């Protein structure tokens, strides 16, 4: 069946609940196996590369969520064909992607809340023939885009942003981008680098990209981008740690299988530490560039027992959760879950290297501190992080702040604190619309 994208509209799947969610307390120690859907980061990278490939591609076990639907709709608007086909994943069909002879403009791309859409699709608009307006949800227009706009202008792309250096803007595409040497300060988001690297194989002369900023967050996501390119025959040279040379060589169309989303596995594995008992995630990859792959080491530091057997990872809660001091610059998306654990630790915890998460779906540092305070807890906002001081918590409203990871952290805290109410569980549809059902299943498992 051919669709106009991943779904008829850029909305969450029908099984994603909305509104308030009474976070259930754990009835006792857990003994659950939870299968999580595919990686959002890998799904959206593979959709971009499939749209630019030299032939059709099949993506097995992709993530079906609001973010991936936005990506599918954006590519469909540019002339890419996406078809659903039967697959073996319990979370939805596989997809087949057929690139057009040339990307076409004359359309609008709405990236919703998806940073990967706004940062990965923007370079493609210069490859399209015609004008394309890019926008986002009102709650996402604040997300940084200035570095990408500057980079595209430096590549000779005509962009009209009304002087705002932000969304919305219009790209006047001419069907090609010459490429060549380019410098960028990607301190605010590694997605700027990944977006340029993903599009670069279709530049006339490729791309020689240098990051000039003092910091570069979420390095594993750049490694993920390089690996996805290599799997499709585009081998990127790295003269230095923050320098990449991409050849002008179209990605190969091929079949790609998407790993489970290891960051989305984080609240489930952390649940074993809050409630006691154990939680197992099957099909955990032996090697992965996902930041969530570092959970096994991090949760061990916090006091969990982590075991691997038969391709699965099991986390078993210990007697206590340890306070820690960690630099999370490479794995910042794990911060909300780790803050939730730190609220129950045997001493204070400090997480640094995460100043850039103030400009994600929400200011995650401020949101975490505010939510803990609302339940009687205490966390200090730091210039580059957060310090959590464990204290007895009481029930109350845990605000999602339009952020899926805020919502899942509220559910984690609710395992041990009766009366926690998440104001909008629907935000989890961004990357895991099945979250509420999987959470209940975990608690019901014997």
N, C-alpha and C positions, 0 to 999 in steps of 0.2 A: 504494500500500500504506500503510495507516494503521499507525503505530507508537505505542508508549506514550512517545514522546519521540524523541530523536535515535537512540536505540539501545535494544535490549532491556534493558540494564542500564547503570549509570553507570560504565562501564569504558572502557579504551582500546581502540581498534580492534584487530582481530586481527593486523594487519601491524606492530604496534609490538613490536620485540624487547625482551627483558628481560635483566637480569643484566649481567655484566661485558662490556665492549666493548674490544677491543684497538685503540686508536686507530691508524689506519694512517698511516705517514709518506708524504709526497708523493713519487712516483717521479720527479718533475721538474716543470718549469713547467706550470701548468694552462692549459687551453684549453677551458673548459666553459660551457655554458648550463644554468642551473638554474631550473626553474619551481617557485615555492614556493606552498603552499596559502594560503587566504584568511586575512584578519586576524581573530584571536581577539577583539580589542577591538571591532571593528566588528560581527562576528557576534553577540556577546552583547548589544551595545546594540540591534541590530536585532531580535533575538528578544524583548527586553523591550518595545520599542515596538510590535512586531507583536501581542504579547499584550494590549496596551492600546488597540489601534487600533479605528477605527469599522467595520472590515470585514476580510476576509481579506487576507493579504499573501503574496507569494512572495519568498523570499530566494535569489538565484542565487549559486552558487559559495561557499556558506558553509564555514567551517572545520569539519571533522569531527575532533574531538579530545576528550580527557578533559574539558577545561573546558567546551566547548560542549555535550557530552553532559550534563554536570551541569546546565547552564542549561536544556536541553530537558526534562530530568527534573523539575526544580523547577517549571517552568511547567506541565507536564503534571499534576503533583500538584495544582496550583491550578485545574485544569479547562480548560486550553488544549489545543487539538487541533493536533498537528503531523504532517504527512504528508510522506514522501519522494516526490519526483517526478523523472523523468529530467531531467538537465541536461547541460551541455556541459563541466563541469569534469572534469579527469582524476582529481581527488581525491574524487569522490563526488557524490551526487545534490544537486539543489536541494531546498528544503523549502517547503511551504506551511503557513502558520500561520493558524488560525481562532480568534479570541478568543471566550470564552464570554460569555453575557449578564452574568454576574457571576462574579468569582473566588470560589472556595470553599475553606474551611478543612478542619479535621478530618484533617490529614495531617502528615507530617514532611518537611522539606526538608534534604537532606544536600548541603552545598556542596563537599564534598571538599577539594581544595587551591585552589579557584577563588575568588580575592578578588572578582572581578566578580560571582559568584553571591551571596556573602554580603553584599556592599554594594549590589548592584542589586536583589536580590529582597527584602531586608528591608523597604523601604518598601511593597512590594506586599502584604505580609502584613497591613498595616493596612487595605488595601482589600478583603481577603477576609472572608467571613462565616464566623466560627468560629475555633477555636484552631489555630495552626500552630507546631510546634516546629522551630527551625532549629539545625542542628549542622554539624560539619565533621570531616574527618580529624583524628585525634589530633595529627598533625604540623602542623596548621593552626589549632588552637584558640588559639594564642598571638597570632594576627594581630589587629591593633587593630580593635575594634568599639565601643569606649566612646563615641566621638563620634557614631556613628550611633544608638546606643541613646538617648543623651541627646536628640538631635534629634527622634527619633520620640516620645519622652515629651513633649517640649516641644510637639509637634503634637497631643497628647492621646491618643496610642496607649498601650494597656495592655500592658506588657511585663514578664514575670517572668524575671529572670536570676539569681535567688538572691543578688543583691548583688554579683555578680562583674564586671559591666560588660563581659562578654565572652560568646562562645559557650560552651555552648549556651544558648538562651533560648526562651521561648514567647511568641508574640504572640497576644493575645486580640482578634481582629479583629471589627469591627462593620460591615464592608461599605463604609465610606467614611472619608475623612480630610478635615477641613474645610480645612486649609491656612492661608494667611495669612503673616504675617511670622515669620521664623525666623533665628536666628544660630547659626553653627557654627564651630568651630575644626577645620579640615580639614588641619592641618599634617602629620598622619601619613599621609594618603592623599587624593589628589584624587578617588578613587572615592566618598568620602562625598558630595561635591558632585554628581558625575555621577549617583549612584543617586537622590538626591532630585530632581534636575532631570528625570530620565527618568520618574519616577512622577508628578511635579507636574501635568501636564496633566489627570490624572484626580482631582485634589483638588477639593473643592467650589468653592473660590474661588481656585484656583491657588496660587502660592507666590512670596513675596518673600524671597529667600535672601541672607544676607550672611555672608561668611567673615571671621572676626575674628582669626585667627591671624597670626603674624609672617611665616610662609612658606606657600606653596601649591605643592607639588611637581607635576611632570608636567602643566603647563598645557596642552600640546597635547592631552591626553586630555579636558580640559574643552571645548576648542574642538571636538574630535571630537563630543562629546555635543551641543553646540549645533548643529552642522551636521547631525547625524542628525535632530534634532528639526525643524530648518528644512525638511529634505527631505520631512518628513511634515506640513508646514503649521503647525507650532508655532513661532512666532517669539518668541524670548526677548529681552527688553529688558535692556540693561546700563548702568545709571546710573553705575557705576564699575567699575574693573578686577575687583573681588572682590564684585560684587553682581549678582544676576540676578532678573528678574521674569518668571515663567512664567504665561501665561494659562490659565484653565480651558477648554481646547479639546482634544478628543480627537485623537490622532495619526491621520492618514489611513492606511487600508490601501492598500498599493501594492506594486509590484515594485521590489526593491532589489538591485543587484549589489555583491558584496563584493570589495574590492581585495585583492591579495596582501598577506601580512603582511610589512611592510618590516623590522620588528625581527627576525623570523625569517630574513630574508635576510642579516642582519648577519654571521653566522659564515661564510657562503659568500663574500660579497664580501671579507671580511677574509682569507679563505684565499689569495686572489691575492697579498696583501701578504706573507704568511708563506712561501708556496711559490714565488712568482714566477708569471709568466704573467698570465692574465686570466680573470675570471669574469663572465658576463653574466646579469642577471635580467630576463626579459621582462615586459611589461605593467606597467612601473613608471608609476604615475599622474603626470600632469603637475602636479597639485595634490593634496596630501593633508594631513590633519591628524594622520596617524600620526607619532609621534616618530621612527620609522625613516626618515622622509623626509629628516631632517637628516644621514643617513649620507654622502650625497654630499659635503657640505661638510666634515664631520669627517674622513672618510678622506683627503680632499685635504690637510688640515692635517697628517696623519700621514705624508704622502709618496706617496700613491697618485695615479695619473692616472685621472680619472673622466670618462667620456664618455657622452653620451646620443645615441641614434640609433634612429629607428623605434619609439619608445615603450619602448625598453629602456635599462637602465643597465649599463655595463661598467666594472669596476674592474681596472686593470692595476697590478701591483706595481712599485714603484720600486727604486732601488739600496739604499735604507735606509728603515727606519721611524723617524720622528722622535719624540723625546720631546716631550711637550706638557704644558701646564697648562690644564685645561678645567673650567669649571663645567657639570656635567651635570644640574643640578636639573630642567631641562625634559625631559631624555631619559635618565633614570636607568636605564631597562631596557636601555640599550646598554652599561652599565658593564662587565659581565663580558666581553663581546667586546673592548672597548677595553683592558681590563686584560690580556687575553691577547695583544693586539698589543703593548702597552707592554713586555711581558716580553722582546721581541726588539728594542726600540728602541735608538737610538744614544746615549741618555741617559735620565735619570730622567723620569718622568711623574707629575703630580699631578692627581687627579680629585676635585672637591669638589661641594658642594651635594647630596650623596647620603646624608646620615645616615639618612634614612627607609628606605633599603633594608636596614637591619639587621633590619627586621621584615617582610620578604617571606617567601617560602617557607622561607628560612633567613636567618641574618645574613650577607648576601652579602659584606659587607666582610671579616668574619672568615673566611668560607669561602674567599674568593679568596686572602687572605694565607696561610692554612694550606695550601692546595693548592700555591701557589708554593713555600712553604718545604719541602714534602714532596719537591719535585723539585730542591731546591738553590737556589731563587730567594729573593728577598727583597722584601717589601712591608711598608710601615708602615701600621698602622691610624691614621687621623686621626679627630678628633671628628666631622667632617662629610665624610669621604672616605677616600681611600687614596693612598699614594705608592709607586710601583713603581720599584725599582732593578734594571735589567737585569743578569743574571748567567747564566753557563752553566748549562743545565738538564740533568738526567739523567732517565732513565725511572723510573717508580714509579706508585703508585696515586693517581688523581685522584678525589676523592670528590664525588659529585653532591649530597649533603646534601638529598635529596628536591626538588631544584631543577633544572628543565629548562635554565636558562641556565648553571648550573654544568657540566652535562654537555656542552653544545655548546661551551663554552669549553675543556674538556678535549680535545675532538676537534681544536679549532683549534691548541692547543699541540702536540698529538701529530703534526701535520704536519711539524714540524721537530725533534721530540725522540723518538727511537726508544724503545719500551718503555713508553709511557704507557698505563695501563689505567684506564678509567672504571668505577667500581664498579657503577653502575646506569644504563645507557643508557635504561632504560624510563621514566625521569623525563621524557624528551622528549615522551612521549605527551600530556603536559599541553596542549601547543599545537602539536606537530608530530610525530605518530606515525611519519611517513615519514622522519624525519631521518637515521637510519643508512643507509637505502637511498639517499637523495639524496646523502649524503656520499660513499658508495662510487661512485655514478654520476659525481659530479663528478671524482673521482680517475681513473676509468677513461676519461673522455672524451678524445678526441683532438682 
